[in-house]
Amino acid sequence: MRLDRLFRLHNRFFLSLLLIAIFVWSLFAIQWNADLFHSGGIPTLIQIFEGLFHPDLSPEVLLLGLQSSWITLVYAVAGMSLAILYAFVVGILASGVLSSSKTSKWISKVFFRGILGFTRSIHELIWAWLFVAAVGLSPYAAIFAIAIPYGGILGRIFADMLNDVSEEPIKALKSSGASKLQTLFYGYLPLVWADMISYTMYRFECAIRSSAIMSFVGLGGLGYQIQLALQDLRYDRVWAFVFFLIVLVILVDLWSNFVRRVFTERKKRRGISTGWYSVILTFVLIIGSWVYIALGENAQFFELFSDRNLTAASRFFSGLLGIGIDHPAYLDEKSWAAALKLTLETLEMSIMAIGFATIAAFLTVVPAARSIANGKLTGARKWYNWPLYGVVRLAYIFSRAVPELVWAMMIIFIFKPGLLPGAIALALHNFGILGKLWAEVIEDMDSRPIRNLASAGASKIESFFYGILPSVMPRFLTYILYRWEVIMRTTIVVGFVGAGGLGMNFKLAMSFFDYTQITLLLLCYMILVIIADFASESTRKAVK
């Protein structure tokens, strides 16, 4: 048993070294010199910061912000309601827990994980653009654009959670004669239900940001107002609408923390009574969102299947497939060579971004854990713990509440177009997400070993490196890889504003209606997701 544990520790150590080496390799993609910066970027940066501290809070802007916030929330709720249904069904099938033999389990995993991989490999903004091009500016374009990739991401996480369930209780159920469905509902799901809900709440927070950037293909919401303000160089209005977005994220974050506490609460009576409030609120939001879409937006679902829309969709998807085109890009060797070069650049950008975000999160995660701030984990309460906790948590919220595209649009004023501004924009956004997830891992860990170390005279640094870090490292590495997958999908968004990689080329292909080039670039994105999927799965096995 001790040899087994030692082997796992060695695996984690060497894996950490490998990831650090890959990050260092990605840094060589940048020419580190003064040419990285714009000569006139500093004055613009000053104006942006002035807008941050003096936002436009006029009644007109406040009313517009409230209306846009409601539209953003409605799209996010409706999209996530569909995503959860899709993820729950396909995620269970992708886990293989309902399969009766090893062969059928392997086939089920490969097939349904392939479906989940395809749907999550394409960013929601691209799905939105595809739906808008096919069926026009309908709210359903935004809803389906959120539902499809988020369902793929949630389904993948649900499948992994089910696969990580301990075998002992499952074997006990099977030996007592339980069927596959009974094993699922009385064995697997009760053990992962809290984690599934916790991660779904986190994805709902992400869906709000995704809903906000739908405006960049012509759909409404807070992102539309941010985009207009940026075009008019009204940075005071930009930050006013960004603050509305931050408030939405904070509300969801508070709700998420409340739900997590309910499901980890040991006092069953309190958990049941307070849990029902969240259930009721969830159904009210879902029903209210769909009613508003049908009545407020006057969006009829069956209009999507009108003759005009079907004709436009047929023409659009025929173009993607290259029907009637003599030399489609996805059959041209030179086009493939150029696209694969851009794919490598995109890979380097994503590694740089997750590397920067990991460093920032690692330096701030300890004071961001509530169990550290209240002294529950270490047994020591310091006066500065709570102020530091509040500052770091606010930094996390601010960091992740601003979408990557908005970060990129501001950073591009400072840095010249290239991989670095894209990597920094992605890192700024993911720093807050990674820090929040890591802090929750520390909050959920058993405090007894850490308190024993502290009572034995261990310093804070020793308690962290010999107590906290070995316990949380597997989850930390897992979240790093999950975020890396998401970052690779998001590189296409920052590429829209000149961050390089496949995204910039994708925008050009969209502008020139070069549909077969779009197909080629989407295939390249799928290659990146397959690479990330393989790396993530291999790493999870290594750190188990």
HUBELCOR-V425383 format. One record per residue. N is the residue number from 1. RES is the residue in one letter. PSI is psi in radians with two decimals (NA if undefined). Layout:
BEGIN
n: <N/N>
res: <RES/RES>
psi: <PSI/PSI>
END
This chain:
BEGIN
n: <1/2/3/4/5/6/7/8/9/10/11/12/13/14/15/16/17/18/19/20/21/22/23/24/25/26/27/28/29/30/31/32/33/34/35/36/37/38/39/40/41/42/43/44/45/46/47/48/49/50/51/52/53/54/55/56/57/58/59/60/61/62/63/64/65/66/67/68/69/70/71/72/73/74/75/76/77/78/79/80/81/82/83/84/85/86/87/88/89/90/91/92/93/94/95/96/97/98/99/100/101/102/103/104/105/106/107/108/109/110/111/112/113/114/115/116/117/118/119/120/121/122/123/124/125/126/127/128/129/130/131/132/133/134/135/136/137/138/139/140/141/142/143/144/145/146/147/148/149/150/151/152/153/154/155/156/157/158/159/160/161/162/163/164/165/166/167/168/169/170/171/172/173/174/175/176/177/178/179/180/181/182/183/184/185/186/187/188/189/190/191/192/193/194/195/196/197/198/199/200/201/202/203/204/205/206/207/208/209/210/211/212/213/214/215/216/217/218/219/220/221/222/223/224/225/226/227/228/229/230/231/232/233/234/235/236/237/238/239/240/241/242/243/244/245/246/247/248/249/250/251/252/253/254/255/256/257/258/259/260/261/262/263/264/265/266/267/268/269/270/271/272/273/274/275/276/277/278/279/280/281/282/283/284/285/286/287/288/289/290/291/292/293/294/295/296/297/298/299/300/301/302/303/304/305/306/307/308/309/310/311/312/313/314/315/316/317/318/319/320/321/322/323/324/325/326/327/328/329/330/331/332/333/334/335/336/337/338/339/340/341/342/343/344/345/346/347/348/349/350/351/352/353/354/355/356/357/358/359/360/361/362/363/364/365/366/367/368/369/370/371/372/373/374/375/376/377/378/379/380/381/382/383/384/385/386/387/388/389/390/391/392/393/394/395/396/397/398/399/400/401/402/403/404/405/406/407/408/409/410/411/412/413/414/415/416/417/418/419/420/421/422/423/424/425/426/427/428/429/430/431/432/433/434/435/436/437/438/439/440/441/442/443/444/445/446/447/448/449/450/451/452/453/454/455/456/457/458/459/460/461/462/463/464/465/466/467/468/469/470/471/472/473/474/475/476/477/478/479/480/481/482/483/484/485/486/487/488/489/490/491/492/493/494/495/496/497/498/499/500/501/502/503/504/505/506/507/508/509/510/511/512/513/514/515/516/517/518/519/520/521/522/523/524/525/526/527/528/529/530/531/532/533/534/535/536/537/538/539/540/541/542/543/544>
res: <M/R/L/D/R/L/F/R/L/H/N/R/F/F/L/S/L/L/L/I/A/I/F/V/W/S/L/F/A/I/Q/W/N/A/D/L/F/H/S/G/G/I/P/T/L/I/Q/I/F/E/G/L/F/H/P/D/L/S/P/E/V/L/L/L/G/L/Q/S/S/W/I/T/L/V/Y/A/V/A/G/M/S/L/A/I/L/Y/A/F/V/V/G/I/L/A/S/G/V/L/S/S/S/K/T/S/K/W/I/S/K/V/F/F/R/G/I/L/G/F/T/R/S/I/H/E/L/I/W/A/W/L/F/V/A/A/V/G/L/S/P/Y/A/A/I/F/A/I/A/I/P/Y/G/G/I/L/G/R/I/F/A/D/M/L/N/D/V/S/E/E/P/I/K/A/L/K/S/S/G/A/S/K/L/Q/T/L/F/Y/G/Y/L/P/L/V/W/A/D/M/I/S/Y/T/M/Y/R/F/E/C/A/I/R/S/S/A/I/M/S/F/V/G/L/G/G/L/G/Y/Q/I/Q/L/A/L/Q/D/L/R/Y/D/R/V/W/A/F/V/F/F/L/I/V/L/V/I/L/V/D/L/W/S/N/F/V/R/R/V/F/T/E/R/K/K/R/R/G/I/S/T/G/W/Y/S/V/I/L/T/F/V/L/I/I/G/S/W/V/Y/I/A/L/G/E/N/A/Q/F/F/E/L/F/S/D/R/N/L/T/A/A/S/R/F/F/S/G/L/L/G/I/G/I/D/H/P/A/Y/L/D/E/K/S/W/A/A/A/L/K/L/T/L/E/T/L/E/M/S/I/M/A/I/G/F/A/T/I/A/A/F/L/T/V/V/P/A/A/R/S/I/A/N/G/K/L/T/G/A/R/K/W/Y/N/W/P/L/Y/G/V/V/R/L/A/Y/I/F/S/R/A/V/P/E/L/V/W/A/M/M/I/I/F/I/F/K/P/G/L/L/P/G/A/I/A/L/A/L/H/N/F/G/I/L/G/K/L/W/A/E/V/I/E/D/M/D/S/R/P/I/R/N/L/A/S/A/G/A/S/K/I/E/S/F/F/Y/G/I/L/P/S/V/M/P/R/F/L/T/Y/I/L/Y/R/W/E/V/I/M/R/T/T/I/V/V/G/F/V/G/A/G/G/L/G/M/N/F/K/L/A/M/S/F/F/D/Y/T/Q/I/T/L/L/L/L/C/Y/M/I/L/V/I/I/A/D/F/A/S/E/S/T/R/K/A/V/K>
psi: <-0.72/-0.62/-0.69/-0.80/-0.71/-0.69/-0.73/-0.70/-0.71/-0.73/-0.79/-0.69/-0.86/-0.58/-0.73/-0.74/-0.70/-0.77/-0.67/-0.74/-0.71/-0.69/-0.77/-0.70/-0.71/-0.50/-0.41/-0.12/-0.21/2.36/1.76/1.58/-3.10/-0.29/-0.10/-0.41/2.60/2.53/-0.59/0.35/-0.51/-0.81/-0.68/-0.70/-0.69/-0.72/-0.69/-0.76/-0.60/-0.71/-0.59/-0.72/-0.20/1.13/2.71/1.89/0.60/2.71/-0.65/-0.79/-0.70/-0.76/-0.76/-0.66/-0.70/-0.79/-0.78/-0.61/-0.70/-0.77/-0.75/-0.77/-0.73/-0.83/-0.71/-0.78/-0.83/-0.75/-0.74/-0.56/-0.70/-0.66/-0.69/-0.76/-0.82/-0.79/-0.68/-0.81/-0.94/-0.58/-0.74/-0.77/-0.65/-0.41/-0.43/0.15/-0.31/-0.04/2.57/-0.29/2.90/-0.66/-0.84/-0.58/-0.76/-0.77/-0.77/-0.76/-0.84/-0.81/-0.93/-0.54/-0.55/-0.72/-0.82/-0.68/-0.71/-0.80/-0.52/-0.20/-0.41/2.20/2.63/-0.53/-0.60/-0.72/-0.74/-0.77/-0.71/-0.77/-0.68/-0.74/-0.54/-0.73/0.04/-3.06/1.28/2.55/-0.48/-0.42/-0.77/-0.72/-0.85/-0.59/-0.53/-0.73/-0.75/-0.98/-0.62/-0.59/-0.68/-0.72/-0.85/-0.73/-0.72/-0.78/-0.76/-0.75/-0.76/-0.71/-0.74/-0.66/-0.42/-0.03/2.42/2.47/-0.41/-0.93/-0.51/-0.76/-0.65/-0.73/-0.77/-0.70/-0.39/0.04/0.25/2.47/3.08/-0.79/-0.69/-0.68/-0.67/-0.89/-0.43/-0.13/-1.13/-0.98/-0.75/-0.47/-0.40/0.00/-0.81/-0.75/-0.67/-0.76/-0.72/-0.80/-0.58/-0.69/-0.69/-0.74/-0.52/-0.71/-0.74/-0.63/-0.54/-0.75/-0.70/-0.69/-0.62/-0.59/0.06/-0.34/-0.39/-0.05/0.24/0.01/2.72/-3.06/-3.01/-0.63/-0.61/-0.74/-0.66/-0.75/-0.78/-0.74/-0.65/-0.71/-0.57/0.04/0.55/1.38/-0.45/-0.63/-0.61/-0.88/-0.52/-0.80/-0.56/-0.67/-0.62/-0.74/-0.70/-0.72/-0.75/-0.79/-0.70/-0.75/-0.77/-0.65/-0.76/-0.73/-0.74/-0.78/-0.68/-0.80/-0.73/-0.72/-0.63/-0.76/-0.22/-0.01/2.28/-0.37/1.83/-0.66/-0.80/-0.69/-0.71/-0.80/-0.79/-0.49/-0.57/-0.54/-0.70/-0.68/-0.79/-0.79/-0.68/-0.84/-0.63/-0.77/-0.77/-0.86/-0.77/-0.67/-0.80/-0.60/-0.75/-0.70/-0.71/-0.69/-0.87/-0.76/-0.18/0.75/2.00/2.20/-0.73/-0.22/-0.37/-0.41/0.39/2.83/-0.68/-0.80/-0.70/-0.66/-0.78/-0.74/-0.70/-0.75/-0.70/-0.87/-0.47/-0.67/-0.70/-0.64/-0.19/0.34/2.18/0.07/2.25/-0.78/1.36/2.55/-0.59/-0.02/0.15/2.23/-0.74/-0.68/-0.69/-0.74/-0.78/-0.70/-0.68/-0.57/-0.76/-0.57/-0.74/-0.73/-0.71/-0.71/-0.79/-0.71/-0.76/-0.66/-0.73/-0.78/-0.85/-0.53/-0.84/-0.78/-0.70/-0.77/-0.83/-0.73/-0.68/-0.63/-0.30/-0.12/-0.59/-0.90/-0.24/-0.12/2.24/-0.64/-0.38/-0.74/-0.71/0.02/0.08/-0.64/-0.77/-0.29/0.06/2.23/2.11/2.62/-0.49/-0.08/-0.83/-0.78/-0.72/-0.69/-0.80/-0.74/-0.82/-0.73/-0.68/-0.66/-0.70/-0.81/-0.82/-0.71/-0.83/-0.30/-0.52/2.08/2.70/-0.68/-0.68/-0.75/-0.80/-0.69/-0.50/-0.70/-0.52/-0.28/-0.36/-0.83/2.62/2.71/2.42/-2.95/-0.62/-0.85/-0.62/-0.77/-0.71/-0.74/-0.78/-0.68/-0.72/-0.74/-0.76/-0.31/-0.80/-0.64/-0.85/-0.74/-0.73/-0.81/-0.75/-0.74/-0.67/-0.57/-0.77/-0.68/-0.54/-0.09/2.79/2.21/-0.26/-0.81/-0.63/-0.71/-0.58/-0.71/-0.77/-0.71/-0.40/0.01/0.14/2.46/3.05/-0.74/-0.74/-0.70/-0.65/-0.87/-0.47/-0.20/-1.03/-0.91/-0.83/-0.54/-0.66/-0.18/-0.75/-0.77/-0.66/-0.85/-0.67/-0.79/-0.62/-0.79/-0.65/-0.78/-0.58/-0.72/-0.80/-0.70/-0.71/-0.65/-0.59/-0.25/-0.47/-0.53/-0.87/-0.42/-0.39/-0.46/0.34/0.42/0.03/-3.03/-2.81/-0.53/-0.75/-0.74/-0.60/-0.74/-0.71/-0.74/-0.65/-0.73/-0.63/0.16/0.68/1.44/-0.67/-0.52/-0.65/-0.77/-0.76/-0.78/-0.63/-0.66/-0.68/-0.67/-0.66/-0.63/-0.76/-0.72/-0.67/-0.73/-0.83/-0.68/-0.80/-0.78/-0.73/-0.79/-0.75/-0.70/-0.72/-0.68/-0.62/-0.57/0.00/NA>
END
